[in-house]
Amino acid sequence: MSQEAVPDQVAPEQPKGLLQQMEELMAALTADLTRLDADLQSSADRLPPPDAAPVSPPAPAQGTGSTAP
C-alpha cells in the first residue's frame, strides 16, 4: 500500500502575463542599478580630487649592485 504525500491545499500556479514579468524584471533592474550607482558614488567619494597632484610610485633605487651584461 503506497501513500503519496499531498499537501492539503495546493494553490495552482498562475502563469504570469508577459507584461507582469517585464514589470518585475524592470523593477529588479532598477533596484540593481540604484545599488550600483550608490556603490560607485561612495567609491568616487574616496578618490582624491581630480586637480590633486598624482601620486607616482617611488623610482627604483640606483646602484643596487646588479648590472646587466
PDB file with one MODEL, atoms N, CA, C and O in Angstrom:
MODEL        1
ATOM      1  N   MET A   1       0.856  -1.166   0.000  1.00  0.00           N
ATOM      2  CA  MET A   1       0.000   0.000   0.000  1.00  0.00           C
ATOM      3  C   MET A   1       0.908   1.237   0.000  1.00  0.00           C
ATOM      4  O   MET A   1       1.751   1.386   0.885  1.00  0.00           O
ATOM      5  N   SER A   2       0.738   2.113  -0.980  1.00  0.00           N
ATOM      6  CA  SER A   2       1.567   3.317  -1.049  1.00  0.00           C
ATOM      7  C   SER A   2       0.706   4.553  -0.869  1.00  0.00           C
ATOM      8  O   SER A   2      -0.408   4.645  -1.384  1.00  0.00           O
ATOM      9  N   GLN A   3       1.247   5.487  -0.134  1.00  0.00           N
ATOM     10  CA  GLN A   3       0.565   6.764   0.066  1.00  0.00           C
ATOM     11  C   GLN A   3       1.488   7.871  -0.428  1.00  0.00           C
ATOM     12  O   GLN A   3       2.683   7.884  -0.135  1.00  0.00           O
ATOM     13  N   GLU A   4       0.920   8.774  -1.165  1.00  0.00           N
ATOM     14  CA  GLU A   4       1.693   9.907  -1.637  1.00  0.00           C
ATOM     15  C   GLU A   4       1.449  11.083  -0.702  1.00  0.00           C
ATOM     16  O   GLU A   4       0.322  11.340  -0.279  1.00  0.00           O
ATOM     17  N   ALA A   5       2.524  11.786  -0.390  1.00  0.00           N
ATOM     18  CA  ALA A   5       2.391  12.962   0.461  1.00  0.00           C
ATOM     19  C   ALA A   5       1.861  14.101  -0.386  1.00  0.00           C
ATOM     20  O   ALA A   5       2.563  14.625  -1.250  1.00  0.00           O
ATOM     21  N   VAL A   6       0.634  14.476  -0.137  1.00  0.00           N
ATOM     22  CA  VAL A   6      -0.004  15.548  -0.893  1.00  0.00           C
ATOM     23  C   VAL A   6      -0.437  16.607   0.103  1.00  0.00           C
ATOM     24  O   VAL A   6      -1.170  16.304   1.045  1.00  0.00           O
ATOM     25  N   PRO A   7       0.001  17.843  -0.086  1.00  0.00           N
ATOM     26  CA  PRO A   7      -0.456  18.903   0.813  1.00  0.00           C
ATOM     27  C   PRO A   7      -1.975  19.028   0.765  1.00  0.00           C
ATOM     28  O   PRO A   7      -2.613  18.724  -0.243  1.00  0.00           O
ATOM     29  N   ASP A   8      -2.538  19.487   1.888  1.00  0.00           N
ATOM     30  CA  ASP A   8      -3.990  19.622   1.969  1.00  0.00           C
ATOM     31  C   ASP A   8      -4.510  20.602   0.926  1.00  0.00           C
ATOM     32  O   ASP A   8      -5.509  20.339   0.257  1.00  0.00           O
ATOM     33  N   GLN A   9      -3.835  21.717   0.795  1.00  0.00           N
ATOM     34  CA  GLN A   9      -4.280  22.705  -0.187  1.00  0.00           C
ATOM     35  C   GLN A   9      -3.118  23.035  -1.106  1.00  0.00           C
ATOM     36  O   GLN A   9      -2.045  23.434  -0.653  1.00  0.00           O
ATOM     37  N   VAL A  10      -3.336  22.870  -2.354  1.00  0.00           N
ATOM     38  CA  VAL A  10      -2.319  23.199  -3.333  1.00  0.00           C
ATOM     39  C   VAL A  10      -2.856  24.355  -4.163  1.00  0.00           C
ATOM     40  O   VAL A  10      -3.850  24.222  -4.877  1.00  0.00           O
ATOM     41  N   ALA A  11      -2.181  25.481  -4.054  1.00  0.00           N
ATOM     42  CA  ALA A  11      -2.592  26.637  -4.841  1.00  0.00           C
ATOM     43  C   ALA A  11      -2.082  26.439  -6.257  1.00  0.00           C
ATOM     44  O   ALA A  11      -0.885  26.235  -6.460  1.00  0.00           O
ATOM     45  N   PRO A  12      -2.959  26.495  -7.221  1.00  0.00           N
ATOM     46  CA  PRO A  12      -2.491  26.327  -8.597  1.00  0.00           C
ATOM     47  C   PRO A  12      -1.564  27.470  -8.984  1.00  0.00           C
ATOM     48  O   PRO A  12      -1.829  28.631  -8.673  1.00  0.00           O
ATOM     49  N   GLU A  13      -0.500  27.138  -9.650  1.00  0.00           N
ATOM     50  CA  GLU A  13       0.468  28.138 -10.099  1.00  0.00           C
ATOM     51  C   GLU A  13      -0.153  28.911 -11.250  1.00  0.00           C
ATOM     52  O   GLU A  13      -0.441  28.347 -12.306  1.00  0.00           O
ATOM     53  N   GLN A  14      -0.355  30.188 -11.043  1.00  0.00           N
ATOM     54  CA  GLN A  14      -0.941  31.026 -12.081  1.00  0.00           C
ATOM     55  C   GLN A  14       0.179  31.533 -12.983  1.00  0.00           C
ATOM     56  O   GLN A  14       1.127  32.155 -12.503  1.00  0.00           O
ATOM     57  N   PRO A  15       0.082  31.278 -14.259  1.00  0.00           N
ATOM     58  CA  PRO A  15       1.117  31.809 -15.149  1.00  0.00           C
ATOM     59  C   PRO A  15       1.048  33.339 -15.178  1.00  0.00           C
ATOM     60  O   PRO A  15      -0.034  33.923 -15.238  1.00  0.00           O
ATOM     61  N   LYS A  16       2.202  33.963 -15.134  1.00  0.00           N
ATOM     62  CA  LYS A  16       2.249  35.417 -15.144  1.00  0.00           C
ATOM     63  C   LYS A  16       2.159  35.902 -16.576  1.00  0.00           C
ATOM     64  O   LYS A  16       2.674  35.274 -17.501  1.00  0.00           O
ATOM     65  N   GLY A  17       1.507  37.008 -16.734  1.00  0.00           N
ATOM     66  CA  GLY A  17       1.444  37.606 -18.050  1.00  0.00           C
ATOM     67  C   GLY A  17       2.790  38.207 -18.418  1.00  0.00           C
ATOM     68  O   GLY A  17       3.601  38.518 -17.545  1.00  0.00           O
ATOM     69  N   LEU A  18       3.018  38.364 -19.679  1.00  0.00           N
ATOM     70  CA  LEU A  18       4.280  38.910 -20.156  1.00  0.00           C
ATOM     71  C   LEU A  18       4.509  40.316 -19.606  1.00  0.00           C
ATOM     72  O   LEU A  18       5.634  40.657 -19.241  1.00  0.00           O
ATOM     73  N   LEU A  19       3.481  41.120 -19.543  1.00  0.00           N
ATOM     74  CA  LEU A  19       3.625  42.478 -19.022  1.00  0.00           C
ATOM     75  C   LEU A  19       4.050  42.458 -17.558  1.00  0.00           C
ATOM     76  O   LEU A  19       4.915  43.232 -17.149  1.00  0.00           O
ATOM     77  N   GLN A  20       3.449  41.580 -16.774  1.00  0.00           N
ATOM     78  CA  GLN A  20       3.808  41.496 -15.357  1.00  0.00           C
ATOM     79  C   GLN A  20       5.253  41.022 -15.202  1.00  0.00           C
ATOM     80  O   GLN A  20       5.981  41.537 -14.353  1.00  0.00           O
ATOM     81  N   GLN A  21       5.672  40.062 -16.000  1.00  0.00           N
ATOM     82  CA  GLN A  21       7.063  39.600 -15.949  1.00  0.00           C
ATOM     83  C   GLN A  21       8.019  40.735 -16.294  1.00  0.00           C
ATOM     84  O   GLN A  21       9.047  40.908 -15.640  1.00  0.00           O
ATOM     85  N   MET A  22       7.679  41.503 -17.321  1.00  0.00           N
ATOM     86  CA  MET A  22       8.536  42.617 -17.725  1.00  0.00           C
ATOM     87  C   MET A  22       8.606  43.677 -16.622  1.00  0.00           C
ATOM     88  O   MET A  22       9.674  44.234 -16.367  1.00  0.00           O
ATOM     89  N   GLU A  23       7.488  43.955 -15.976  1.00  0.00           N
ATOM     90  CA  GLU A  23       7.472  44.936 -14.898  1.00  0.00           C
ATOM     91  C   GLU A  23       8.346  44.481 -13.733  1.00  0.00           C
ATOM     92  O   GLU A  23       9.072  45.282 -13.144  1.00  0.00           O
ATOM     93  N   GLU A  24       8.271  43.188 -13.404  1.00  0.00           N
ATOM     94  CA  GLU A  24       9.087  42.663 -12.310  1.00  0.00           C
ATOM     95  C   GLU A  24      10.573  42.711 -12.671  1.00  0.00           C
ATOM     96  O   GLU A  24      11.407  43.047 -11.830  1.00  0.00           O
ATOM     97  N   LEU A  25      10.898  42.380 -13.908  1.00  0.00           N
ATOM     98  CA  LEU A  25      12.291  42.447 -14.346  1.00  0.00           C
ATOM     99  C   LEU A  25      12.806  43.883 -14.332  1.00  0.00           C
ATOM    100  O   LEU A  25      13.938  44.137 -13.920  1.00  0.00           O
ATOM    101  N   MET A  26      11.982  44.810 -14.778  1.00  0.00           N
ATOM    102  CA  MET A  26      12.390  46.219 -14.775  1.00  0.00           C
ATOM    103  C   MET A  26      12.578  46.725 -13.345  1.00  0.00           C
ATOM    104  O   MET A  26      13.501  47.496 -13.082  1.00  0.00           O
ATOM    105  N   ALA A  27      11.721  46.305 -12.426  1.00  0.00           N
ATOM    106  CA  ALA A  27      11.859  46.710 -11.028  1.00  0.00           C
ATOM    107  C   ALA A  27      13.154  46.159 -10.441  1.00  0.00           C
ATOM    108  O   ALA A  27      13.858  46.864  -9.718  1.00  0.00           O
ATOM    109  N   ALA A  28      13.470  44.907 -10.749  1.00  0.00           N
ATOM    110  CA  ALA A  28      14.707  44.306 -10.261  1.00  0.00           C
ATOM    111  C   ALA A  28      15.919  45.006 -10.874  1.00  0.00           C
ATOM    112  O   ALA A  28      16.904  45.256 -10.180  1.00  0.00           O
ATOM    113  N   LEU A  29      15.854  45.322 -12.159  1.00  0.00           N
ATOM    114  CA  LEU A  29      16.953  46.017 -12.826  1.00  0.00           C
ATOM    115  C   LEU A  29      17.148  47.404 -12.237  1.00  0.00           C
ATOM    116  O   LEU A  29      18.281  47.826 -12.010  1.00  0.00           O
ATOM    117  N   THR A  30      16.064  48.112 -11.988  1.00  0.00           N
ATOM    118  CA  THR A  30      16.152  49.445 -11.395  1.00  0.00           C
ATOM    119  C   THR A  30      16.792  49.384 -10.011  1.00  0.00           C
ATOM    120  O   THR A  30      17.618  50.229  -9.666  1.00  0.00           O
ATOM    121  N   ALA A  31      16.409  48.386  -9.222  1.00  0.00           N
ATOM    122  CA  ALA A  31      16.997  48.238  -7.890  1.00  0.00           C
ATOM    123  C   ALA A  31      18.492  47.942  -7.996  1.00  0.00           C
ATOM    124  O   ALA A  31      19.288  48.491  -7.234  1.00  0.00           O
ATOM    125  N   ASP A  32      18.875  47.081  -8.933  1.00  0.00           N
ATOM    126  CA  ASP A  32      20.291  46.767  -9.118  1.00  0.00           C
ATOM    127  C   ASP A  32      21.078  47.999  -9.557  1.00  0.00           C
ATOM    128  O   ASP A  32      22.174  48.248  -9.056  1.00  0.00           O
ATOM    129  N   LEU A  33      20.524  48.763 -10.484  1.00  0.00           N
ATOM    130  CA  LEU A  33      21.210  49.959 -10.968  1.00  0.00           C
ATOM    131  C   LEU A  33      21.319  51.014  -9.874  1.00  0.00           C
ATOM    132  O   LEU A  33      22.330  51.711  -9.789  1.00  0.00           O
ATOM    133  N   THR A  34      20.309  51.138  -9.052  1.00  0.00           N
ATOM    134  CA  THR A  34      20.349  52.087  -7.940  1.00  0.00           C
ATOM    135  C   THR A  34      21.441  51.707  -6.962  1.00  0.00           C
ATOM    136  O   THR A  34      22.185  52.565  -6.487  1.00  0.00           O
ATOM    137  N   ARG A  35      21.540  50.408  -6.658  1.00  0.00           N
ATOM    138  CA  ARG A  35      22.578  49.931  -5.752  1.00  0.00           C
ATOM    139  C   ARG A  35      23.966  50.141  -6.355  1.00  0.00           C
ATOM    140  O   ARG A  35      24.892  50.552  -5.655  1.00  0.00           O
ATOM    141  N   LEU A  36      24.112  49.861  -7.646  1.00  0.00           N
ATOM    142  CA  LEU A  36      25.392  50.064  -8.326  1.00  0.00           C
ATOM    143  C   LEU A  36      25.782  51.540  -8.315  1.00  0.00           C
ATOM    144  O   LEU A  36      26.942  51.878  -8.079  1.00  0.00           O
ATOM    145  N   ASP A  37      24.817  52.410  -8.569  1.00  0.00           N
ATOM    146  CA  ASP A  37      25.091  53.849  -8.557  1.00  0.00           C
ATOM    147  C   ASP A  37      25.561  54.290  -7.175  1.00  0.00           C
ATOM    148  O   ASP A  37      26.507  55.068  -7.054  1.00  0.00           O
ATOM    149  N   ALA A  38      24.902  53.793  -6.140  1.00  0.00           N
ATOM    150  CA  ALA A  38      25.309  54.151  -4.775  1.00  0.00           C
ATOM    151  C   ALA A  38      26.716  53.650  -4.489  1.00  0.00           C
ATOM    152  O   ALA A  38      27.504  54.352  -3.856  1.00  0.00           O
ATOM    153  N   ASP A  39      27.043  52.445  -4.948  1.00  0.00           N
ATOM    154  CA  ASP A  39      28.394  51.914  -4.747  1.00  0.00           C
ATOM    155  C   ASP A  39      29.427  52.766  -5.478  1.00  0.00           C
ATOM    156  O   ASP A  39      30.485  53.068  -4.927  1.00  0.00           O
ATOM    157  N   LEU A  40      29.126  53.149  -6.702  1.00  0.00           N
ATOM    158  CA  LEU A  40      30.053  53.963  -7.483  1.00  0.00           C
ATOM    159  C   LEU A  40      30.232  55.341  -6.863  1.00  0.00           C
ATOM    160  O   LEU A  40      31.342  55.873  -6.829  1.00  0.00           O
ATOM    161  N   GLN A  41      29.140  55.917  -6.373  1.00  0.00           N
ATOM    162  CA  GLN A  41      29.231  57.236  -5.747  1.00  0.00           C
ATOM    163  C   GLN A  41      30.085  57.175  -4.488  1.00  0.00           C
ATOM    164  O   GLN A  41      30.890  58.074  -4.244  1.00  0.00           O
ATOM    165  N   SER A  42      29.920  56.126  -3.685  1.00  0.00           N
ATOM    166  CA  SER A  42      30.709  56.033  -2.452  1.00  0.00           C
ATOM    167  C   SER A  42      32.175  55.774  -2.759  1.00  0.00           C
ATOM    168  O   SER A  42      33.047  56.253  -2.034  1.00  0.00           O
ATOM    169  N   SER A  43      32.464  55.029  -3.815  1.00  0.00           N
ATOM    170  CA  SER A  43      33.870  54.805  -4.156  1.00  0.00           C
ATOM    171  C   SER A  43      34.476  56.064  -4.768  1.00  0.00           C
ATOM    172  O   SER A  43      35.667  56.318  -4.585  1.00  0.00           O
ATOM    173  N   ALA A  44      33.697  56.850  -5.481  1.00  0.00           N
ATOM    174  CA  ALA A  44      34.194  58.105  -6.053  1.00  0.00           C
ATOM    175  C   ALA A  44      34.477  59.113  -4.954  1.00  0.00           C
ATOM    176  O   ALA A  44      35.370  59.949  -5.097  1.00  0.00           O
ATOM    177  N   ASP A  45      33.733  59.049  -3.865  1.00  0.00           N
ATOM    178  CA  ASP A  45      33.958  59.963  -2.748  1.00  0.00           C
ATOM    179  C   ASP A  45      35.305  59.697  -2.082  1.00  0.00           C
ATOM    180  O   ASP A  45      35.877  60.595  -1.465  1.00  0.00           O
ATOM    181  N   ARG A  46      35.812  58.478  -2.203  1.00  0.00           N
ATOM    182  CA  ARG A  46      37.084  58.128  -1.574  1.00  0.00           C
ATOM    183  C   ARG A  46      38.284  58.474  -2.451  1.00  0.00           C
ATOM    184  O   ARG A  46      39.419  58.408  -1.981  1.00  0.00           O
ATOM    185  N   LEU A  47      38.062  58.841  -3.707  1.00  0.00           N
ATOM    186  CA  LEU A  47      39.156  59.187  -4.608  1.00  0.00           C
ATOM    187  C   LEU A  47      39.635  60.605  -4.342  1.00  0.00           C
ATOM    188  O   LEU A  47      38.859  61.445  -3.886  1.00  0.00           O
ATOM    189  N   PRO A  48      40.912  60.884  -4.623  1.00  0.00           N
ATOM    190  CA  PRO A  48      41.377  62.268  -4.468  1.00  0.00           C
ATOM    191  C   PRO A  48      40.729  63.148  -5.522  1.00  0.00           C
ATOM    192  O   PRO A  48      40.303  62.649  -6.563  1.00  0.00           O
ATOM    193  N   PRO A  49      40.645  64.450  -5.272  1.00  0.00           N
ATOM    194  CA  PRO A  49      40.047  65.343  -6.269  1.00  0.00           C
ATOM    195  C   PRO A  49      40.840  65.301  -7.571  1.00  0.00           C
ATOM    196  O   PRO A  49      42.047  65.059  -7.546  1.00  0.00           O
ATOM    197  N   PRO A  50      40.185  65.533  -8.709  1.00  0.00           N
ATOM    198  CA  PRO A  50      40.869  65.442  -9.996  1.00  0.00           C
ATOM    199  C   PRO A  50      42.019  66.420 -10.150  1.00  0.00           C
ATOM    200  O   PRO A  50      42.942  66.149 -10.918  1.00  0.00           O
ATOM    201  N   ASP A  51      42.003  67.554  -9.445  1.00  0.00           N
ATOM    202  CA  ASP A  51      43.080  68.532  -9.589  1.00  0.00           C
ATOM    203  C   ASP A  51      44.245  68.256  -8.635  1.00  0.00           C
ATOM    204  O   ASP A  51      45.224  69.001  -8.634  1.00  0.00           O
ATOM    205  N   ALA A  52      44.155  67.206  -7.831  1.00  0.00           N
ATOM    206  CA  ALA A  52      45.244  66.868  -6.917  1.00  0.00           C
ATOM    207  C   ALA A  52      46.409  66.295  -7.713  1.00  0.00           C
ATOM    208  O   ALA A  52      46.223  65.677  -8.761  1.00  0.00           O
ATOM    209  N   ALA A  53      47.602  66.512  -7.198  1.00  0.00           N
ATOM    210  CA  ALA A  53      48.801  66.010  -7.873  1.00  0.00           C
ATOM    211  C   ALA A  53      48.774  64.486  -7.846  1.00  0.00           C
ATOM    212  O   ALA A  53      48.480  63.893  -6.808  1.00  0.00           O
ATOM    213  N   PRO A  54      49.072  63.853  -8.960  1.00  0.00           N
ATOM    214  CA  PRO A  54      49.063  62.389  -8.977  1.00  0.00           C
ATOM    215  C   PRO A  54      50.186  61.840  -8.103  1.00  0.00           C
ATOM    216  O   PRO A  54      51.275  62.410  -8.034  1.00  0.00           O
ATOM    217  N   VAL A  55      49.909  60.761  -7.462  1.00  0.00           N
ATOM    218  CA  VAL A  55      50.904  60.117  -6.616  1.00  0.00           C
ATOM    219  C   VAL A  55      51.568  59.050  -7.455  1.00  0.00           C
ATOM    220  O   VAL A  55      50.932  58.082  -7.874  1.00  0.00           O
ATOM    221  N   SER A  56      52.866  59.237  -7.698  1.00  0.00           N
ATOM    222  CA  SER A  56      53.578  58.259  -8.506  1.00  0.00           C
ATOM    223  C   SER A  56      54.379  57.347  -7.591  1.00  0.00           C
ATOM    224  O   SER A  56      54.819  57.762  -6.519  1.00  0.00           O
ATOM    225  N   PRO A  57      54.566  56.103  -8.016  1.00  0.00           N
ATOM    226  CA  PRO A  57      55.325  55.172  -7.177  1.00  0.00           C
ATOM    227  C   PRO A  57      56.782  55.618  -7.095  1.00  0.00           C
ATOM    228  O   PRO A  57      57.267  56.302  -7.996  1.00  0.00           O
ATOM    229  N   PRO A  58      57.476  55.248  -6.045  1.00  0.00           N
ATOM    230  CA  PRO A  58      58.874  55.650  -5.918  1.00  0.00           C
ATOM    231  C   PRO A  58      59.716  55.050  -7.037  1.00  0.00           C
ATOM    232  O   PRO A  58      59.462  53.941  -7.507  1.00  0.00           O
ATOM    233  N   ALA A  59      60.727  55.814  -7.451  1.00  0.00           N
ATOM    234  CA  ALA A  59      61.615  55.339  -8.515  1.00  0.00           C
ATOM    235  C   ALA A  59      62.494  54.226  -7.966  1.00  0.00           C
ATOM    236  O   ALA A  59      62.834  54.228  -6.782  1.00  0.00           O
ATOM    237  N   PRO A  60      62.860  53.284  -8.810  1.00  0.00           N
ATOM    238  CA  PRO A  60      63.741  52.204  -8.339  1.00  0.00           C
ATOM    239  C   PRO A  60      65.085  52.778  -7.882  1.00  0.00           C
ATOM    240  O   PRO A  60      65.586  53.747  -8.452  1.00  0.00           O
ATOM    241  N   ALA A  61      65.647  52.176  -6.863  1.00  0.00           N
ATOM    242  CA  ALA A  61      66.912  52.651  -6.314  1.00  0.00           C
ATOM    243  C   ALA A  61      68.037  52.429  -7.310  1.00  0.00           C
ATOM    244  O   ALA A  61      68.108  51.388  -7.964  1.00  0.00           O
ATOM    245  N   GLN A  62      68.915  53.419  -7.420  1.00  0.00           N
ATOM    246  CA  GLN A  62      70.075  53.319  -8.319  1.00  0.00           C
ATOM    247  C   GLN A  62      71.229  52.669  -7.566  1.00  0.00           C
ATOM    248  O   GLN A  62      71.353  52.813  -6.349  1.00  0.00           O
ATOM    249  N   GLY A  63      72.062  51.960  -8.299  1.00  0.00           N
ATOM    250  CA  GLY A  63      73.241  51.376  -7.707  1.00  0.00           C
ATOM    251  C   GLY A  63      72.928  50.226  -6.788  1.00  0.00           C
ATOM    252  O   GLY A  63      73.505  50.136  -5.705  1.00  0.00           O
ATOM    253  N   THR A  64      72.046  49.355  -7.174  1.00  0.00           N
ATOM    254  CA  THR A  64      71.698  48.226  -6.329  1.00  0.00           C
ATOM    255  C   THR A  64      72.718  47.093  -6.431  1.00  0.00           C
ATOM    256  O   THR A  64      72.598  46.088  -5.730  1.00  0.00           O
ATOM    257  N   GLY A  65      73.716  47.248  -7.295  1.00  0.00           N
ATOM    258  CA  GLY A  65      74.735  46.239  -7.408  1.00  0.00           C
ATOM    259  C   GLY A  65      74.502  45.268  -8.541  1.00  0.00           C
ATOM    260  O   GLY A  65      75.414  44.526  -8.904  1.00  0.00           O
ATOM    261  N   SER A  66      73.327  45.249  -9.103  1.00  0.00           N
ATOM    262  CA  SER A  66      73.087  44.336 -10.214  1.00  0.00           C
ATOM    263  C   SER A  66      73.349  45.082 -11.515  1.00  0.00           C
ATOM    264  O   SER A  66      72.857  46.189 -11.735  1.00  0.00           O
ATOM    265  N   THR A  67      74.128  44.450 -12.355  1.00  0.00           N
ATOM    266  CA  THR A  67      74.429  45.082 -13.652  1.00  0.00           C
ATOM    267  C   THR A  67      73.998  44.155 -14.755  1.00  0.00           C
ATOM    268  O   THR A  67      74.147  42.937 -14.657  1.00  0.00           O
ATOM    269  N   ALA A  68      73.480  44.718 -15.774  1.00  0.00           N
ATOM    270  CA  ALA A  68      73.049  43.919 -16.925  1.00  0.00           C
ATOM    271  C   ALA A  68      74.215  43.802 -17.891  1.00  0.00           C
ATOM    272  O   ALA A  68      74.868  44.813 -18.148  1.00  0.00           O
ATOM    273  N   PRO A  69      74.518  42.630 -18.443  1.00  0.00           N
ATOM    274  CA  PRO A  69      75.628  42.492 -19.379  1.00  0.00           C
ATOM    275  C   PRO A  69      75.367  43.178 -20.689  1.00  0.00           C
ATOM    276  O   PRO A  69      76.215  43.148 -21.582  1.00  0.00           O
TER     277      PRO A  69
ENDMDL
END
